[in-house]
Amino acid sequence: MINGLERTTTLNNGTKMPWVGVGTFKIPDGPEVEKTVSSALDIGYRHIDTATYYGNERGVGKVINDSMLERDDVFITTKLWTTDMGFDKAFKAFDQSLDLLDMDYVDLYLVHWPKKGLIKDTWSALERIYETGRARAIGVSNFQIHHLEELLEGADIVPAVNQIEYHPYLNQRDVREFCEEHKIQVVGWSPLIRGKIVNNPSISAISKKYGKTPAQIALRWALQHDVVVIPKTVHEERLRENANVFDFVLADEDMEIIDALDGGTRIGPHPDHVDF
Ligand SMILES: NC(=O)c1ccc[n+]([C@@H]2O[C@H](COP(=O)([O-])OP(=O)(O)OC[C@H]3O[C@@H](n4cnc5c(N)ncnc54)[C@H](OP(=O)(O)O)[C@@H]3O)[C@@H](O)[C@H]2O)c1
């Protein structure tokens, strides 16, 4: 097991979540996702990020259920897709996710995107699901501050997590500060800018200085900002590379160089324009 993969952050309800997980977006269900998750577990990853939208919950669940690990040893996140938002639809979608995963509970259930007019009812459904114990924690994804404010108005439960696009070109300091104030753990998606991290000259220079790869520098930078990371790769050597981020520390001056790369550049949709 690679050192550090066992390290966890404690969410606002006491649930423990590993700092480094594996993303599975765009990995097809069946042999491909099964091979990736299986390699990840062998390497020591204990945190897998999936979603209804990714269509691979069945494969993710199969590998975990067939492994020698106890269910409690692995942290599984899945997400409610936009077309399933609303009070009644959310319960149905959640049941379907559990069926596909073939599990009694997930560790974290997220509202995938903030769709206008559906935030409060959907959150009420997640609160009920949480009360049944079938989701150990509930949270949101792609929520801007105003979406969080809307949700928190009248909510019984503060989201445990906000999973947002987060990388050196989009560091969302305002959202992170709001989340920190409300004890909402930030999880960063596309932490490697979908692989484009290798093209940035400042990151390359820092990577030479530390004898680390550009991916490792970006992940370490996120961790030092208290952001959980879920890089995706289907390659075993990259799974190892992306996990080897606990044996060095970026100096303040290098953190500042990376902070300064923020240009507000998104690779995904803007959360205020969810028309899908
Ligand atoms: N909540 C949301 O709305 C949302 C949106 C997007 C993503 N996510 C989650 O976040 C996860 C990560 O985001 P992402 O998949 O969009 O992007 P990412 O993790 O930033 O990048 C993945 C890409 O980088 C490549 N890569 C992986 N490790 C590398 C390394 N060490 N060096 C160079 N290239 C490397 C991968 O290629 P190979 O696979 O070929 O190695 C893949 O093309 C997703 O898989 C998903 O679970 C959530």
The ligand as an SDF file (V2000), in Angstrom:
LIG
                    3D

 48 52  0  0  0  0  0  0  0  0999 V2000
  -18.8890   16.4420   -9.7780 N   0  0  0  0  0  0  0  0  0  0  0  0
  -18.6850   16.6920  -11.0450 C   0  0  0  0  0  0  0  0  0  0  0  0
  -19.4500   17.4090  -11.7040 O   0  0  0  0  0  0  0  0  0  0  0  0
  -17.5000   16.0950  -11.7310 C   0  0  0  0  0  0  0  0  0  0  0  0
  -17.1430   16.5190  -13.0090 C   0  0  0  0  0  0  0  0  0  0  0  0
  -16.0290   15.9340  -13.6100 C   0  0  0  0  0  0  0  0  0  0  0  0
  -15.3050   14.9670  -12.9230 C   0  0  0  0  0  0  0  0  0  0  0  0
  -15.6850   14.5540  -11.6860 N   0  0  0  0  0  0  0  0  0  0  0  0
  -14.9560   13.4910  -10.9440 C   0  0  0  0  0  0  0  0  0  0  0  0
  -13.6030   13.8960  -10.8000 O   0  0  0  0  0  0  0  0  0  0  0  0
  -12.7500   12.9010  -11.3720 C   0  0  0  0  0  0  0  0  0  0  0  0
  -11.4910   13.5240  -11.9020 C   0  0  0  0  0  0  0  0  0  0  0  0
  -11.7550   14.4880  -12.8980 O   0  0  0  0  0  0  0  0  0  0  0  0
  -11.5130   14.2230  -14.4770 P   0  0  0  0  0  0  0  0  0  0  0  0
  -11.5850   12.7880  -14.7740 O   0  0  0  0  0  0  0  0  0  0  0  0
  -12.4530   15.1280  -15.1820 O   0  0  0  0  0  0  0  0  0  0  0  0
  -10.0680   14.8190  -14.7500 O   0  0  0  0  0  0  0  0  0  0  0  0
   -8.5940   14.6530  -14.1250 P   0  0  0  0  0  0  0  0  0  0  0  0
   -8.5780   13.6670  -13.0450 O   0  0  0  0  0  0  0  0  0  0  0  0
   -8.0870   16.0320  -13.8990 O   0  0  0  0  0  0  0  0  0  0  0  0
   -7.7820   14.1240  -15.3680 O   0  0  0  0  0  0  0  0  0  0  0  0
   -8.0000   12.8810  -15.9590 C   0  0  0  0  0  0  0  0  0  0  0  0
   -7.1460   12.8320  -17.2320 C   0  0  0  0  0  0  0  0  0  0  0  0
   -5.7700   12.9930  -16.9020 O   0  0  0  0  0  0  0  0  0  0  0  0
   -5.0160   11.8610  -17.3320 C   0  0  0  0  0  0  0  0  0  0  0  0
   -4.0640   11.5530  -16.2580 N   0  0  0  0  0  0  0  0  0  0  0  0
   -4.3150   10.9020  -15.1020 C   0  0  0  0  0  0  0  0  0  0  0  0
   -3.2140   10.8270  -14.3470 N   0  0  0  0  0  0  0  0  0  0  0  0
   -2.2470   11.4560  -15.0430 C   0  0  0  0  0  0  0  0  0  0  0  0
   -0.8810   11.7060  -14.7710 C   0  0  0  0  0  0  0  0  0  0  0  0
   -0.3120   11.2920  -13.6470 N   0  0  0  0  0  0  0  0  0  0  0  0
   -0.1560   12.3900  -15.7220 N   0  0  0  0  0  0  0  0  0  0  0  0
   -0.7510   12.8200  -16.8550 C   0  0  0  0  0  0  0  0  0  0  0  0
   -2.0380   12.6090  -17.1610 N   0  0  0  0  0  0  0  0  0  0  0  0
   -2.7890   11.9280  -16.2600 C   0  0  0  0  0  0  0  0  0  0  0  0
   -6.0260   10.7570  -17.5660 C   0  0  0  0  0  0  0  0  0  0  0  0
   -5.6330    9.9190  -18.6250 O   0  0  0  0  0  0  0  0  0  0  0  0
   -5.6020    8.2930  -18.5180 P   0  0  0  0  0  0  0  0  0  0  0  0
   -6.8900    7.8320  -17.9130 O   0  0  0  0  0  0  0  0  0  0  0  0
   -5.4450    7.9030  -19.9570 O   0  0  0  0  0  0  0  0  0  0  0  0
   -4.4030    7.9750  -17.7050 O   0  0  0  0  0  0  0  0  0  0  0  0
   -7.2870   11.5330  -17.9640 C   0  0  0  0  0  0  0  0  0  0  0  0
   -7.2470   11.8310  -19.3560 O   0  0  0  0  0  0  0  0  0  0  0  0
  -13.6470   12.2650  -12.4370 C   0  0  0  0  0  0  0  0  0  0  0  0
  -13.1510   11.0580  -12.9310 O   0  0  0  0  0  0  0  0  0  0  0  0
  -14.9520   12.1590  -11.6830 C   0  0  0  0  0  0  0  0  0  0  0  0
  -14.9280   11.0610  -10.7910 O   0  0  0  0  0  0  0  0  0  0  0  0
  -16.7730   15.1060  -11.0780 C   0  0  0  0  0  0  0  0  0  0  0  0
  1  2  1  0
  2  3  2  0
  2  4  1  0
  4  5  1  0
  4 48  2  0
  5  6  2  0
  6  7  1  0
  7  8  2  0
  8  9  1  0
  8 48  1  0
  9 10  1  0
  9 46  1  0
 10 11  1  0
 11 12  1  0
 11 44  1  0
 12 13  1  0
 13 14  1  0
 14 15  2  0
 14 16  1  0
 14 17  1  0
 17 18  1  0
 18 19  2  0
 18 20  1  0
 18 21  1  0
 21 22  1  0
 22 23  1  0
 23 24  1  0
 23 42  1  0
 24 25  1  0
 25 26  1  0
 25 36  1  0
 26 27  1  0
 26 35  1  0
 27 28  2  0
 28 29  1  0
 29 30  1  0
 29 35  2  0
 30 31  1  0
 30 32  2  0
 32 33  1  0
 33 34  2  0
 34 35  1  0
 36 37  1  0
 36 42  1  0
 37 38  1  0
 38 39  2  0
 38 40  1  0
 38 41  1  0
 42 43  1  0
 44 45  1  0
 44 46  1  0
 46 47  1  0
M  CHG  2   8   1  16  -1
M  END
$$$$
